[in-house]
Amino acid sequence: MTTSILIMAHAPLASALRECVGHVFADRMDTVAALDVQASDDAQTVLQLARDLRQTLGALPVLVLTD
Protein backbone atom coordinates (compact mmCIF):
# COMPACT_ATOMS: atom_id res chain seq x y z
CA MET A 1 0.00 0.00 0.00
CA THR A 2 1.24 3.45 -0.89
CA THR A 3 0.70 6.53 1.26
CA SER A 4 0.41 9.95 -0.33
CA ILE A 5 1.87 13.06 1.29
CA LEU A 6 0.35 16.53 1.54
CA ILE A 7 2.84 19.17 2.69
CA MET A 8 1.26 22.33 4.11
CA ALA A 9 3.74 25.00 5.13
CA HIS A 10 4.49 28.68 4.98
CA ALA A 11 5.48 29.80 1.50
CA PRO A 12 7.74 28.76 -0.12
CA LEU A 13 8.68 25.89 2.22
CA ALA A 14 6.00 23.42 1.07
CA SER A 15 6.98 23.65 -2.59
CA ALA A 16 10.68 23.50 -1.73
CA LEU A 17 10.18 20.33 0.31
CA ARG A 18 8.18 18.78 -2.52
CA GLU A 19 11.05 19.53 -4.89
CA CYS A 20 13.44 17.78 -2.48
CA VAL A 21 11.21 14.71 -2.57
CA GLY A 22 11.43 14.83 -6.35
CA HIS A 23 15.20 14.49 -6.26
CA VAL A 24 14.96 11.22 -4.35
CA PHE A 25 11.63 9.78 -5.50
CA ALA A 26 11.09 11.26 -8.96
CA ASP A 27 8.82 8.40 -9.98
CA ARG A 28 6.47 9.02 -7.01
CA MET A 29 5.84 12.76 -7.43
CA ASP A 30 2.20 12.06 -8.31
CA THR A 31 1.68 11.03 -4.68
CA VAL A 32 3.09 14.25 -3.17
CA ALA A 33 1.25 17.59 -3.09
CA ALA A 34 2.31 20.93 -1.64
CA LEU A 35 0.29 23.84 -0.35
CA ASP A 36 2.23 27.05 0.26
CA VAL A 37 0.43 29.22 2.80
CA GLN A 38 0.92 32.96 3.06
CA ALA A 39 0.65 34.60 6.49
CA SER A 40 -2.22 36.71 5.18
CA ASP A 41 -4.24 33.75 3.81
CA ASP A 42 -7.72 33.17 5.21
CA ALA A 43 -7.83 29.96 7.28
CA GLN A 44 -11.08 28.73 5.72
CA THR A 45 -9.71 29.27 2.22
CA VAL A 46 -6.55 27.34 3.09
CA LEU A 47 -8.62 24.53 4.56
CA GLN A 48 -10.67 24.25 1.36
CA LEU A 49 -7.52 24.29 -0.76
CA ALA A 50 -6.08 21.50 1.39
CA ARG A 51 -9.25 19.44 0.97
CA ASP A 52 -9.15 19.97 -2.79
CA LEU A 53 -5.49 18.93 -2.97
CA ARG A 54 -6.21 15.89 -0.85
CA GLN A 55 -8.81 14.80 -3.41
CA THR A 56 -6.25 15.01 -6.22
CA LEU A 57 -4.18 12.40 -4.40
CA GLY A 58 -6.90 9.78 -4.83
CA ALA A 59 -8.17 7.19 -2.39
CA LEU A 60 -4.79 6.38 -0.87
CA PRO A 61 -4.09 7.17 2.78
CA VAL A 62 -2.62 10.68 3.08
CA LEU A 63 0.03 11.82 5.53
CA VAL A 64 -0.32 15.56 6.18
CA LEU A 65 2.87 17.39 7.18
CA THR A 66 2.75 20.95 8.46
CA ASP A 67 5.17 23.49 9.85
JOQUI-V396618 format. One record per backbone hydrogen bond with DSSP energy under -1.0 kcal/mol. CO is the residue of the C=O (numbers start at 0). NH is the residue of the N-H. If there is no record, write none. Layout:
# JOQUI-V396618
co->{CO/CO}
nh->{NH/NH}
This chain:
# JOQUI-V396618
co->{3/4/5/6/8/9/11/12/13/14/15/16/17/18/20/24/27/28/30/32/34/36/37/41/42/43/44/45/46/47/48/49/50/51/54/60/62/64}
nh->{62/32/64/34/36/12/15/16/17/18/19/20/21/22/24/27/30/31/4/6/8/10/40/45/46/47/48/49/50/51/52/53/54/55/57/3/5/7}
